């Protein structure tokens, strides 16, 4: 136990006893004798905000992370006091505030402690910059585990680790290297079957220590700003993620093609090269929806220009690619070349849109074009200007989507890799230095990009991709994990990073498949594709200076394997789209580490490799060369091996065979998995029937299929098709009920139901309680039933 004297010695200050308490509707203010004010706001029954002021003064309340549309409201709220503490009670939680120390404790209604202050809030005055270093320390509970925190390339359970949030261009980063490209100061704690989350909404550099320095303590602190955090209660982990996502927002549904396979490289040019790549996809019948143009399409790396020698007529080229089913995605960076004859530069100078240093000159830094100035995206006027710059690209030339890169912002040839800390920012009317604006700079850039792209691809849906991110960026853009390396270790990292990002509210994420730096061999590439098709954003990208990284670059055997897996992704599109719909609507993470799938099973708490894709597909990548399979943990319940329908009982480790053409893949018993036919790109085929792979189970299981036009906004006005299936299995009977919602009429009329693992021979089939002739619904025999899509109940009974 650290004593107060020790603390003072270290320069820390801490609150003393409460002298005043005030309630204002859902807010409670506790003031201490030495001028600390704790503001507690009840956001929802399971979401509580804690905010601390020193010297009686809060800073203006402003957050880029919090979604202005986040829902609020509680069903019960009460505050009482006894001799030693105040007690705030919601329908889910009790918050105790200690009268002597201002320390807090959160418990469930039964009094089980979920989270409690150790030293609680304390601070150190910052004489160099002004303000405080604000700190919080919590007691680490017995057996507590920690998850979340964005893109950290380290073991998924953060217990015993210390991490830092300062968005950084970290080329060819290594395992455990930190910080990386994202700042997502949100973690999930799990102990005694209870899970909660903490989101420290502070855009300064933040640090988190998960029982690293002292085993009994978990703490977090920031270089400035306020101690301002949100507490979310589960008790289930997925509810914690949902509550966090509800606060910081989820993206709207992307166009369905964004869920296809995408091909990128630094760089495809000139036009003939782009066309050649596109042609090879079609010739080799490898599905692909998008081709990316990296910086070399620009004229001397000037954003919003074209190198006309390489791309003489971009509009025509994009149009021709479109006719062949390819969308074109272009890169835009934040650095604007200092060039008096360049119109973007001129406009920014005329309007005073560039960031300035403390003493007045424009902030300068080297990036691809040489010396650049950087727009201050934290100024709403600059964002509006930036959004408008996309008009010509999207509306006239026909570009489909945009990726924003280097938006940390990355600056070359300086040890800090970014803007000087004295750089000034508008911060939406709360002028600040770069210390405060750094972590949100890329987010505000991509927010402006999103506004512009959305405006000018309308009535289509936008797709925007970002490299840098702060909490809440998921509302505007998908993301990738930056410049990884073509090594087996990086395949492991990619797997952990994607799961972690999903647990951090950021599900629309992918890695540079195959690795950005260096060159994978065919085996690594194939293994990475096998994993990558189960990531929400699925794109091959590489630095291009070590050789080719297209599906056909590694010989015929690998090409065939890669094709097979990309085809599987296209078959699974309706399942993936339904996952996205859930994420977008409810904040449900698209990938679940198995601890989030079954937190009560303590064997899952330290697993890194296995994850659930959506809600019913278990995936576990092969992460080393020459493997014929691997040991993996199968979560509790019954699972079908996807490749041979063998049923395995979970709750244990198992050796799973997976030669180079397979990945360990299991389907939850009882699941109904929707599939489309393989298409070379989204929309190539009219879907004539929906395949439903039904995996028999005894008992009940729910499955969902969400569909809509795949683009445009009609779904917001009810033009969607939602099918909820309830499977009920018995030893001699299988019933599937369907509950439908929405006004979208799908093109197909029939379901092709493929029955897996049916334990009996079919004797009778009933549709909506009427017996039908078996030959009518099972014309081809086998276990395939073809029925009209509108049934409400299908019953199959044994002979
Ligand atoms: C950065 C990006 C990478 C891109 C390159 C050139 O390294 O992370 O994806 O290819 O810049 O634009």
Boltz pocket constraint, residues with backbone or C-beta under 6 A from the ligand:
constraints:
  - pocket:
      binder: B
      contacts: [[A, 265], [A, 266], [A, 294], [A, 295], [A, 331], [A, 405], [A, 406], [A, 467], [A, 482], [A, 483], [A, 541], [A, 542], [A, 543]]
      max_distance: 6.0
